[in-house]
Structure formats: C-alpha cells, structure tokens
C-alpha cells in the first residue's frame, strides 16, 4: 500500500473516531428512588419521542353518539408505527369503545377532555386474553388494554368515564353461571386460550376491567380522574415497573375496585385519592389452582401518600392471593370512611403465602368495621374453592398506626390448626367499640400500644401461643384487662397498666404461668 493511501485511511479513521466521540450519549432514563424497610426500590420513568398526534387529525369528533374507536385507534397505531410519541385527546367529550395501547405511546387526555366509553356490550365481545378474578381466560375486551407492550402511559388532567351501569345490571346475580363453567375448565386442564367465556351459553357474565395491562413493562398512569367502569378500574396483570400517581379514582359500581396490582412486580402507587364502590387499593395474585399454576406473586409494591373517602378497604390483600404476595410497603396514608382500613383476607382453598408486609404512619378515622383486619377465614367468594389448601400469613409489621371511631381496632382470625404467624405491632393509638380481638395466633409482639375499647375487654385472645404485650396502656370499662378463651400458651404482659383493672385477666381455662404471665 502506498504511503499516501495509508495516510488517507488513517485520516478517515481519526475523523470517524473524533466524530463518534462527539456524538451525544443517550440520555439516562430518569428514575425514582423509594426507601423501603428492605432497601431502595428504583423505578424507571417512561419517556417518549417529541412527536404529537391529535385524534382530530384522524377523524375524531365530539358529535353525540359518534363512536371514535376507529379514529383514536388509528392515531395510536400511527404513533406506534412512527416510533412513538404522544396521542393527544383535546377538550371535549369523545365517545369510544375499546382501545388497545402500544409500546412507546403516551395517551394524553387533556384538561377538559372526557374519554367516554359506550355501554353497548356487544362492541366489546372480542375474545381477549385476560385474568378474571384470578382465572386466565378469553373474555370481553377491556376498555383500555395493552398486552406484551412496554413504555406506555395514560396521563393528563382530563377524565375517563367507564359508563359501567349497564354492565352491572347484566352481571348482577348471574356471574356464577359463567364462572362455574370457567372453573370446570381450569380443573380439567383446558389451556387458557381455549377457555373462551364469550362462547359459553347463553353469554359471558364476566365484566372486563376499565384499564388493564397484561405482561407489560414500564407503565405510567397519572393525573387523571377515572370514573366507574364495568368492574375493576386500573388493573395491572403480570406487569413490572408500574407507576400510578396523582389519580382520582371515583367509582360507585359493584366490584369497582380502584387500583389492582395482580401478580405484578415493582409497583408504585403515589398520592392517589379514592372513593370507590369496592376496595380502594387491592393486591391479588391468582385464584386457587390457576393461581398456583401461573405461580407469579405480587411483590415489591409501595403505596404512599394516598387518601380515601369511601370504599370497602383502604389497602387490601386478597382474597385471590394463591400466587403469593410479599414485600408490600404502605406508608403515610390517610384512610377514612371505609368499611375497613388495612385488610388481609383469604380462605381454605386459596393456598399461597402472604409475607413481609409493612404498614407505617397510617391514619384512619370513622372506619365502619375493623381498622386492621387479618382473616384466613374469609367467607365470601365469587365461586367456592374446591380444595382445602390453607394459605399462610406471616411477618406483618404495623408501626405508628392511629385510628378512631372504628368497630374493632384490630381483629385477626386464623384457621383452626393453622395459625397466623409473626405479627408485629408497634406504637399504635387506636380506639373503637372493641379493642384487639384475635384467634389462632402465634409468635406475635405488641409494643407501645394505647388501646381504648367501649365494649368488652380491650384484649381478647382465643387459642393464642407465644404472644407478648409490653409498654402499653389499655382502657375499658371492664373488670379484666385481658380475656382468654380456648387453649392458650405463653401469653405475656410486661409494663402494662393492669393495676387500673380489678383483675388482670379472665379465663375459661386453668391459667398458670405457662398460659399467661403478667409482670
């Protein structure tokens, strides 16, 4: 090779390397860091190209009765095909039927915009893979749906109206007809894609979710007001790295739960307001045999700065929890005017393991029933379990909890022969008609409590083992501070105000130091 030619190649190489070094590096994905009792959890935030696509450019119109489904879906499809960006829904009411989100698409519902869903049930009869109360099947298309997508967002200052009343009327008293057939197919080993509920006779009575993501990653739902849909409102299934924040979920319909992480990992629910027709935030992971088959727990979930005005429960685990639930951290929340505040519920037939739950800095007021309810003997299910597989509850932590005007401060119900294990209560100030009432409980500690009860002894234990109460004050207009029934062992009270009662305890059994010890 001639010297001049070699020098030319060298010069080109130098220029290429120089230009490569000057190219801007891809910007790092912005992250959110959340401290938990188990370490720092890092959430990647969504980001999108600058391109903006307005639905009006694809024929959308606010004419009453006009279905904008084709126009809005065409806008989403075009946005996705061109590498992603923002699909803009401007002010006005836009009627539509079901929509399918795609990767790298940001659905922006602007202030003054209402995305209003048609209640023509036939429009949604498109067999779509879903999970219905923990059972995989093909069923009605959710109102807003994404499957196997990533980097998606639904945000804005507008409103989503699920218009669900007609769905409620359709399902009322009839869903068990469809669910029985579906459960039969689950037990027969029929593949989920072949469990087509829409082919059942006379029809499917199983309603779809309003927003549902299935096996998606990097999801943001933010800023919106979301109104009553057919059933569950914001439902994350098999999804990862999910952020739901600054939402108002206001529903009145049957089973209109608010936000539902379902066998999902790394979920942040931040600064959301709830007034719902069912539970506000509820964590699930599959039903009975189908939940065991899928085997995906809900885990690494953070709930913070949330408030409630109405609902069945503030934060609820179960009752469909057969795939397991672990590492849930709820803190700095204000739950008021719900039936229950913090609730974990299951039953025989569910199996599964719920462990490592941490509730901290929670305020509750005017709770109709229990401020804290832990129940392995839940008596309600859309369809009865067909096995006796028992769930396991262990390692729940409650710290800096306050509640007033509840029926029960704390109520825990295990299953005979299978106890609730390792509950830790610390720094709690609670008053209600009843105080702490528990059965089938073991290896639990209660520290720095102030419990006031209007009726009955402030602490009532049945079949408890290895329970310690320390540095606590109990108030009630009763002779005894503690009531023991059943078979108890190693119940200890240290540094409590037993002197304020005529006698420290009452018992229907022989209560020597092996049963109860008060220091």
C-alpha positions in Angstrom: 0.0 0.0 0.0 1.3 3.4 -0.9 2.2 5.8 1.9 -0.3 8.4 0.7 -3.1 5.9 0.6 -2.3 4.6 4.0 -2.2 8.1 5.4 -5.6 8.8 3.8 -7.1 5.7 5.6 -5.6 6.9 8.9 -7.0 10.4 8.4 -10.5 8.9 7.7 -10.3 6.7 10.8 -9.2 9.6 13.0 -12.1 11.8 11.7 -14.6 8.9 12.3 -13.4 8.3 15.8 -13.4 12.0 16.6 -17.0 12.4 15.3 -18.1 9.3 17.3 -16.7 10.7 20.5 -18.5 14.0 19.9 -21.9 12.2 19.5 -24.2 12.9 22.5 -24.7 9.9 24.6 -28.3 8.7 25.0 -29.9 10.4 28.0 -30.2 8.3 31.0 -33.7 7.2 31.9 -35.0 9.2 34.8 -35.6 7.2 37.9 -37.5 7.4 41.2 -35.8 6.1 44.3 -38.1 4.9 47.1 -36.8 3.8 50.5 -38.4 0.7 51.9 -37.7 -1.4 55.0 -36.0 -3.9 52.7 -33.8 -1.4 50.8 -34.1 1.1 48.0 -36.5 0.4 45.2 -35.7 2.1 41.9 -38.5 2.8 39.3 -37.7 3.8 35.7 -39.9 6.6 34.4 -41.4 6.5 31.0 -40.1 8.8 28.2 -41.4 9.4 24.7 -40.3 11.0 21.4 -41.5 14.6 20.8 -43.9 13.6 18.1 -47.6 14.6 18.8 -50.6 13.0 17.1 -54.0 14.5 17.6 -57.1 12.3 17.3 -58.9 15.1 15.4 -56.5 14.7 12.5 -57.7 11.1 12.1 -61.4 11.9 12.1 -62.4 12.0 15.7 -65.4 14.2 16.5 -67.4 15.2 19.6 -70.8 14.6 17.9 -73.1 12.9 20.3 -73.4 9.2 19.6 -70.4 9.1 17.3 -68.1 6.2 18.1 -64.5 7.4 17.9 -62.9 4.0 18.3 -61.6 3.7 14.8 -60.2 7.3 14.8 -58.5 7.0 18.2 -57.1 3.6 17.5 -55.8 4.7 14.1 -54.0 7.6 15.9 -52.4 5.2 18.4 -51.4 2.8 15.6 -49.8 5.6 13.5 -47.9 6.9 16.6 -46.5 3.5 17.3 -45.6 2.8 13.7 -43.6 6.0 13.6 -41.5 5.2 16.6 -43.8 6.5 19.4 -44.8 9.8 20.8 -48.0 11.4 22.3 -51.5 10.8 21.2 -53.5 13.9 22.2 -57.1 13.9 23.2 -58.2 17.6 23.4 -61.0 19.1 25.4 -64.5 17.8 24.7 -66.4 14.5 25.2 -65.1 11.7 23.0 -67.3 8.6 22.9 -65.5 5.4 22.0 -65.4 1.7 22.5 -62.4 -0.4 23.4 -58.8 0.8 22.8 -55.5 -1.0 22.5 -52.3 0.8 23.7 -48.9 0.0 22.1 -45.3 0.4 23.1 -43.8 3.9 23.2 -47.3 5.5 23.1 -48.3 8.2 25.6 -52.1 8.7 25.6 -52.6 12.3 26.8 -56.1 13.2 28.0 -56.0 17.0 28.2 -57.8 19.2 30.7 -61.5 19.4 29.8 -61.4 16.2 27.8 -63.6 13.2 28.7 -62.9 9.8 27.2 -66.4 8.3 27.4 -66.9 4.6 26.8 -70.0 3.2 25.0 -72.2 0.9 27.1 -73.0 -1.2 24.0 -71.8 -4.5 25.4 -71.7 -6.2 22.0 -68.9 -3.9 20.9 -66.6 -5.5 23.5 -67.4 -9.1 22.6 -63.9 -9.6 21.1 -62.2 -12.6 22.7 -59.2 -11.1 24.6 -56.7 -12.8 26.9 -57.4 -11.6 30.4 -57.4 -12.7 34.1 -60.8 -12.6 35.6 -60.7 -12.6 39.4 -57.6 -14.7 39.3 -58.5 -17.1 36.4 -57.0 -16.8 33.0 -59.4 -16.9 30.1 -60.6 -15.2 26.9 -63.3 -12.7 27.6 -64.6 -9.2 26.8 -62.0 -6.7 25.6 -61.1 -4.3 28.5 -61.9 -0.7 27.8 -58.2 0.3 27.6 -55.9 -2.6 27.1 -52.3 -3.4 26.5 -50.5 -6.8 26.3 -46.8 -7.5 25.9 -46.1 -3.8 25.5 -43.5 -1.6 27.2 -43.0 2.1 27.8 -46.7 3.2 27.8 -48.5 6.0 29.6 -52.0 7.3 30.2 -51.9 10.8 31.7 -53.4 14.2 31.7 -55.9 16.4 33.6 -58.9 15.0 31.9 -61.3 12.3 32.8 -62.0 8.7 31.8 -65.7 7.7 32.2 -66.2 3.9 32.1 -70.0 4.3 31.9 -70.5 0.9 33.6 -74.0 0.8 34.9 -75.4 -1.3 32.1 -72.6 -3.9 32.7 -73.5 -4.1 36.4 -77.2 -4.8 35.5 -76.1 -7.5 33.1 -73.9 -9.3 35.7 -76.0 -8.9 38.8 -76.8 -12.3 40.2 -75.6 -14.1 37.1 -71.8 -14.2 37.0 -71.6 -17.5 38.8 -73.2 -19.2 35.7 -70.1 -18.2 33.6 -67.6 -18.7 36.4 -68.7 -22.2 37.1 -68.0 -23.3 33.5 -64.7 -21.5 33.6 -63.7 -23.1 36.9 -64.6 -26.5 35.5 -62.3 -25.9 32.5 -59.5 -24.8 34.9 -59.8 -28.1 36.8 -59.9 -30.1 33.6 -56.6 -28.6 32.4 -58.0 -26.7 29.5 -55.5 -24.2 28.1 -56.3 -20.5 29.0 -56.5 -19.6 25.3 -59.2 -22.2 24.9 -61.3 -21.0 27.8 -63.4 -18.7 25.7 -66.1 -17.3 28.0 -67.7 -15.5 25.1 -68.6 -18.9 23.6 -70.5 -20.0 26.8 -74.2 -20.3 26.6 -76.1 -18.1 26.9 -73.3 -15.5 27.2 -70.4 -14.3 29.4 -71.5 -12.5 32.5 -67.9 -11.7 33.5 -67.3 -8.0 33.1 -64.0 -6.5 31.8 -61.7 -4.1 33.6 -61.6 -0.5 32.7 -57.8 -0.2 32.2 -55.8 -3.4 32.1 -52.2 -4.1 31.2 -51.0 -7.7 30.8 -47.4 -8.7 30.8 -46.3 -5.1 30.2 -43.3 -3.2 31.5 -42.6 0.5 32.3 -46.1 1.9 32.7 -47.3 5.3 33.9 -50.9 6.2 34.8 -51.0 9.8 36.1 -53.1 12.9 36.9 -56.5 11.7 35.7 -59.9 11.3 37.2 -61.2 7.9 36.5 -64.9 7.0 36.9 -67.0 3.9 37.2 -66.3 1.2 34.6 -67.7 -2.3 34.2 -65.6 -3.8 37.0 -62.1 -3.3 38.3 -60.8 0.1 37.5 -56.9 0.1 37.0 -55.7 -3.5 36.8 -52.1 -4.3 36.3 -51.6 -8.0 35.4 -48.1 -9.7 35.2 -46.7 -6.2 34.8 -43.4 -4.7 36.0 -42.1 -1.2 36.8 -45.5 0.4 37.2 -46.2 4.0 38.5 -49.7 5.1 39.3 -49.7 8.6 40.8 -51.8 11.7 41.4 -55.0 9.9 40.4 -58.6 10.4 41.5 -60.5 7.1 41.3 -64.1 7.8 41.9 -66.5 4.9 41.4 -69.8 3.7 42.7 -70.5 0.4 40.9 -70.4 -3.2 42.1 -66.8 -4.5 42.2 -65.5 -1.1 41.1 -62.2 -1.6 43.0 -59.7 1.2 42.5 -56.1 0.1 41.7 -55.3 -3.6 41.5 -51.7 -4.9 41.1 -52.2 -8.6 40.2 -49.1 -10.9 40.1 -47.1 -7.7 39.3 -43.6 -6.6 40.4 -42.3 -3.2 41.3 -45.5 -1.1 41.6 -45.6 2.5 43.0 -49.0 3.9 44.0 -48.4 7.5 45.0 -50.6 10.4 46.1 -53.9 8.9 44.8 -57.4 9.7 46.1 -60.1 7.0 46.2 -63.9 6.9 46.7 -64.9 3.5 45.3 -67.7 1.0 45.1 -65.3 -1.7 46.4 -61.8 -1.8 47.8 -59.6 1.2 47.1 -56.2 -0.5 46.6 -56.2 -4.3 46.4 -53.3 -6.6 45.7 -54.0 -10.0 44.2 -52.1 -12.9 42.6 -54.4 -15.5 41.2 -57.2 -17.8 42.3 -56.8 -21.3 43.7 -55.5 -23.9 41.2 -55.0 -21.4 38.4 -53.0 -19.1 40.7 -50.7 -22.0 41.7 -50.2 -23.0 38.0 -49.2 -19.4 37.0 -47.1 -19.1 40.2 -46.4 -15.3 40.0 -46.5 -13.4 43.2 -47.3 -9.7 43.6 -44.2 -8.2 45.1 -42.1 -5.1 45.7 -45.2 -2.8 46.0 -45.0 0.7 47.5 -48.1 2.7 48.5 -47.6 6.2 49.8 -49.5 9.4 50.5 -52.9 8.0 49.5 -56.3 9.1 50.8 -59.8 7.6 50.9 -63.3 9.0 51.3 -65.3 5.8 50.7 -64.7 2.2 49.9 -64.7 -1.3 51.3 -61.0 -1.2 52.3 -58.0 1.2 52.2 -55.3 -1.3 51.4 -56.4 -4.9 50.9 -54.5 -8.1 50.2 -56.6 -10.9 48.6 -58.7 -12.8 48.7 -57.3 -14.1 45.4 -53.7 -14.4 46.6 -52.8 -18.0 45.6 -49.7 -17.0 43.7 -48.4 -15.2 46.8 -47.9 -11.6 48.0 -44.7 -10.3 49.5 -42.7 -7.1 50.2 -45.5 -4.6 50.3 -44.8 -1.2 52.0 -47.6 1.2 52.7 -46.9 4.4 54.5 -48.0 8.0 55.1 -51.6 7.3 54.1 -54.9 8.7 55.5 -57.7 6.2 55.2 -61.1 7.4 56.3 -64.8 6.5 56.0 -64.1 3.0 54.5 -65.6 -0.3 55.8 -62.1 -1.4 56.8 -58.7 0.2 56.8 -55.9 -2.3 56.3 -57.1 -5.8 55.4 -55.5 -9.2 54.5 -58.1 -11.8 53.6 -58.1 -15.4 52.4 -59.7 -18.8 53.0 -59.3 -22.5 52.7 -58.8 -23.5 49.1 -56.6 -20.5 48.2 -53.2 -21.9 49.4 -50.4 -19.3 48.8 -48.1 -17.4 51.0 -48.5 -13.8 52.1 -45.4 -12.4 53.9 -43.3 -9.4 54.6 -46.0 -6.7 54.7 -45.1 -3.3 56.3 -47.6 -0.6 57.2 -46.3 2.6 58.7 -47.6 6.1 59.5 -51.2 5.2 58.7 -54.1 7.4 60.0 -57.6 6.0 60.0 -60.9 7.6 61.0 -64.5 6.6 61.0 -63.9 3.0 59.9 -67.2 1.2 59.9 -65.8 -2.2 60.9 -62.1 -3.1 61.6 -59.2 -0.6 61.3 -56.9 -3.6 60.9 -58.4 -7.0 59.8 -56.3 -10.1 59.1 -58.6 -13.0 58.1 -57.7 -16.5 57.0 -61.4 -17.5 57.3 -62.9 -15.1 54.8 -66.4 -16.2 53.9 -67.1 -14.6 50.5 -66.0 -15.7 47.1 -67.5 -15.4 43.6 -67.2 -19.2 43.4 -66.4 -21.7 46.2 -62.9 -23.3 46.3 -62.7 -27.0 45.6 -59.8 -27.9 47.8 -58.9 -27.4 51.4 -55.4 -25.9 50.7 -54.7 -23.5 53.5 -53.0 -20.1 53.0 -50.0 -18.9 55.1 -49.8 -15.5 56.7 -46.5 -14.4 58.4 -44.3 -11.4 59.1 -46.6 -8.5 59.0 -45.3 -5.2 60.6 -47.5 -2.3 61.8 -45.8 0.8 63.1 -47.1 4.2 64.0 -50.8 3.4 63.3 -53.6 5.6 64.6 -57.4 5.0 64.3 -60.6 6.4 65.8 -64.2 5.5 65.7 -63.9 2.0 64.4 -65.9 -1.0 65.4 -62.7 -3.0 66.0 -59.2 -1.7 66.5 -57.5 -5.0 65.4 -59.3 -8.2 64.5 -57.3 -11.3 63.5 -58.9 -14.7 62.6 -56.8 -17.7 61.8 -58.0 -21.2 60.8 -58.2 -23.9 63.5 -54.9 -25.8 63.4 -53.2 -23.2 61.1 -52.3 -20.0 62.9 -51.5 -16.5 61.8 -47.7 -16.2 62.5 -45.3 -13.5 63.4 -47.3 -10.2 63.6 -45.5 -7.2 64.9 -47.5 -4.1 66.2 -45.6 -1.1 67.5 -46.5 2.5 68.5 -50.2 2.3 67.9 -53.0 4.5 69.2 -56.5 3.2 68.5 -60.0 3.4 69.9 -63.2 1.6 68.9 -66.1 -0.3 70.2 -63.8 -3.3 70.6 -60.0 -3.4 71.0 -57.7 -6.3 69.9 -59.7 -9.4 69.2 -57.8 -12.4 67.9 -57.9 -16.2 67.5 -55.4 -18.8 66.3 -52.4 -16.5 66.6 -48.7 -17.3 67.4 -45.3 -15.6 67.8 -46.6 -12.0 67.9 -45.4 -8.9 69.7 -47.4 -5.8 70.7 -45.3 -2.8 71.9 -46.2 0.8 72.9 -49.9 0.5 72.4 -52.7 2.7 73.5 -56.0 0.8 73.0 -59.4 2.0 74.2 -62.5 -0.2 73.9 -66.1 0.8 74.6 -67.3 -2.8 75.0 -65.6 -5.9 76.3 -62.0 -6.4 77.4 -59.5 -4.4 75.4 -57.6 -7.6 74.6 -59.4 -10.8 73.8 -57.4 -13.9 72.8 -58.6 -17.3 71.8 -56.1 -20.1 71.0 -53.0 -17.9 71.1 -49.4 -19.0 71.5 -46.3 -17.0 72.4 -47.8 -13.6 72.4 -46.1 -10.6 74.2 -47.6 -7.3 75.1 -45.3 -4.7 76.5 -45.2 -1.0 77.5 -48.8 -0.5 76.7 -51.9 1.2 78.1 -55.4 -0.3 77.8 -58.6 1.4 78.6 -62.1 -0.2 79.0 -64.9 -0.2 81.5 -64.4 -3.9 82.3 -63.2 -5.8 85.3 -60.4 -7.6 83.4 -57.8 -6.2 81.1 -57.5 -9.4 79.1 -60.0 -12.2 78.2 -58.6 -15.6 77.4 -60.7 -18.4 75.8 -59.8 -21.7 74.2 -56.3 -23.1 74.5 -53.6 -20.5 75.1 -49.9 -20.8 75.9 -47.1 -18.3 76.8 -49.2 -15.1 76.8 -47.0 -12.3 78.5 -47.8 -8.8 79.6 -44.9 -6.6 80.6 -45.1 -2.9 81.7 -48.9 -2.6 81.1 -51.5 -0.8 83.3 -53.1 -3.9 84.8 -53.5 -2.0 88.1 -56.3 0.0 86.5 -58.4 -3.1 86.3 -60.0 -5.1 89.2 -58.2 -8.2 87.8 -55.6 -8.5 85.1 -57.4 -11.3 83.2 -60.4 -13.6 83.0 -60.0 -17.1 81.6 -62.2 -20.1 80.9 -59.2 -22.4 81.4 -56.7 -23.0 84.1 -54.3 -20.1 83.7 -51.0 -20.7 85.3 -47.6 -19.1 84.3 -47.5 -21.4 81.3 -50.7 -19.9 80.0 -50.4 -16.2 81.0 -47.8 -14.2 82.9 -48.2 -10.6 83.9 -45.2 -8.6 85.1 
